[in-house]
Amino acid sequence: MMTTLTQTFQTETSIKMQGITCQPPLHRIAGLVLLMAGLSVIGACSRKIEGQASLAGEASPAMSGEAVSADPLFSAPYIDIDEWRDTPVRHRYIHGGFEGTETRFSFYFPPSDQYEGRFFQHITPIPESENLAPKVPAGEYNKIGFSIDSGAYFIETNGGGHLDLSVPTGTPMDPTITAYRANAAAARFSRLVAQQIYATGKRPFGYAYGGSGGGFRTIGSIENTKGVWDGVVPYVIGSTMAIPNMFSVRMHAMRILKDKFPQIVDALEPGGSGNPHAGLDKEESEALREVTRMGFPPQAWFGYKSMGLHGFALLYQGVRAADPSYFTEFWTKPGYLGFDNPESFDGYRLRFETTIAEPVTAAAAASLRIHTDLFEEFRGNVDTAFQVPAGADAEKVIGFRLAQTPPEVDFLGGDLIITSGAAMGKEHALARIVGDVVVLGAGDKATVESLKAGDEVSVDNSNFLAAQTYHRHQVPGPDFPVWDQFRDQNGMPVYPQRPMLIGPIFVQATSGSKMTGVFDGKMIVVASLWDREAMPWQADWYRQRVAQHFGGQVDQHFRLFYTEHALHADKPRLKDAARVVPYQGMLQQALRDVSAWAEKGIEPPPSTEYRIIDGQVLVPDSAANRKGIQPVVTLAVNGGERAEVTAGETVNFTGTIAVPPGAGSVVKAEWDFDGAGTFPLSSPVADGASEVTVSITHKFDQPGTWFPALRGGSQRQGDSTTHYGVIRNLDRVRVVVR
């Protein structure tokens, strides 16, 4: 039967792609940075997997006139696993791939009585495993459970092949494979399998979604294909100028403001002064103004201790590869900060020559309580931050002990420059320095293995410091007003400009698209107002591209929903859960909305209303005026946003939770008084109410400053028991206890 499905997939084609060649697998650190810089690193020509299973005893359906595979590279699909599983919910699991490629897929089909004729397909930021979904615990964040609860089967792929960032690269190949072709081929083939399983000739509707880099790839997928996906939900998206500029400006601010963040955060907290510039010197105030006007949400600085470098740790290497002369000119030519104001780097710049003493393994680093994670996402996690690795991972070299300890500087990143030995002339990224140990960033495994005790090296962060103001020398056109701060009164750049804008090159290589706003189908973008990695204005930038294409018909194809008090990440464990909310419920509702829109013509609620001033996205205070689908929560303590009381005094809290028109009803009202983010107390809410007022009293026994919070939740059907589609928001107040 597998032969029948494969023949159907091969023959029902209408579009031919020319010039596609089969290349050896390509992997390396460049895998990520050069994927963005214009070189794909995922190879084809993999070996055939033996022991293929089949869909025995079932007939192959026709495709109802739809063109199936447009791509000869993916003309030979196979299935090697077909079995029923009971976790996280009952489903039929099918795994396979395409012969002659490294592309693999997993399909998760619901029982027949739960299937409603659609699929949801998640697209990861970079090519990843096709077996991620089963690793997520059952509940709100499990994509399989959500899909089946929504009448859909779920698809995930490895995006064309898994990236190994430690193996040297080879010949580049067509980047469109990782951008959208591998995912499109899996989606097309899944329809044949679904029609076989459910014995129906009806074409399943299909919807893709992905965030951050996956948002780029989701947009590129629908802009570059026809008939594959009926709608998409990109979330926390960037623009064509996102890379590396949204990170470089943040790194610059983190360096200049490192000692002033506590007072900046306090000024922006409820009951604070509201003036984050108070007490800053000229350089500090200018840095804060620069990053804010570029779109960084000021309230999001609360996470300054743990936000780390994020993607900049790798993007930095991509900038160096794309524009190497910048890093010399930064220190030697007028118009660049390193030449014009070198004293700004006093206490930061490090150029230290020494020798290698010994390698440091992952196990040794764990015993020394040295963090080794590249993106620093778990630095504050007491459960995993110092977990001792096992097996081969324990013996992996993650750094080196130096013969001498480098001078202490505020080191955010840099390079290990090798000046003798087998690897002489090579460099490797450094993530951090801990005493006399340098911790490696992503890089070439062969270089690490060739380093020996006694090899001469230089620890140098000059290039990393230079990269932090690269955005000043990347001024784009007038459709990017956040760069107006770097233009003179005639609209000309005030700083020297580099020969090219590298952001659009990176983005097109990642997504296969120039983000034109031209697509067939429906799209709902979900964006976060406190996003520190994808500045919130970028979702509006893309909305404007869509509006240019569709004109007065834009509302028939597009929605933009902003989530207040939400960050960039979509993982289950939130940082500071008493201060932020997940956008998972909004993402899930957007997927259900886009499917109802495409299948039944049911229009979603209107987009969130907002305005943009100096790079900041501002939304109305009331739910009725704000629109969108997130509830609006307001909280008062003793009638205001700040109260000063004595220990043991009764304090009164009153809050409201209001749902925008057409967005459902309130299902949760939860209280947190100690800042732990557990919200142990709840107030009852009336069934079906679109607005509720709740009140509670509390006594604080200990002196100090507290930030109690009210968190509200809404759900489209008013279901207070479901895991899915519960959209949250919160508000906080300040209580000073004497």
JOZINOR-V786571 format. One record per helix or strand. SS is the DSSP state (H for helix, E for strand). FROM is the first residue (numbers start at 1). TO is the last residue. Records with the same first field share a line. If there is no record, write none. Layout:
BEGIN
SS = FROM-TO ; FROM-TO
END
This chain:
BEGIN
H = 2-11 ; 30-37 ; 72-74 ; 112-114 ; 133-135 ; 143-149 ; 176-197 ; 213-223 ; 245-256 ; 261-268 ; 282-293 ; 298-303 ; 312-322 ; 326-332 ; 337-340 ; 342-345 ; 362-367 ; 391-395 ; 445-450 ; 462-467 ; 470-473 ; 481-486 ; 502-511 ; 537-556 ; 584-600 ; 623-626
E = 40-40 ; 44-44 ; 77-85 ; 91-98 ; 101-101 ; 104-109 ; 118-122 ; 152-157 ; 173-173 ; 205-211 ; 231-235 ; 351-361 ; 397-402 ; 414-418 ; 427-434 ; 437-440 ; 456-460 ; 487-487 ; 493-493 ; 522-528 ; 558-563 ; 608-608 ; 611-613 ; 616-618 ; 627-627 ; 632-637 ; 640-640 ; 642-645 ; 650-658 ; 665-672 ; 681-682 ; 691-699 ; 704-706 ; 709-715 ; 726-732 ; 734-737
END
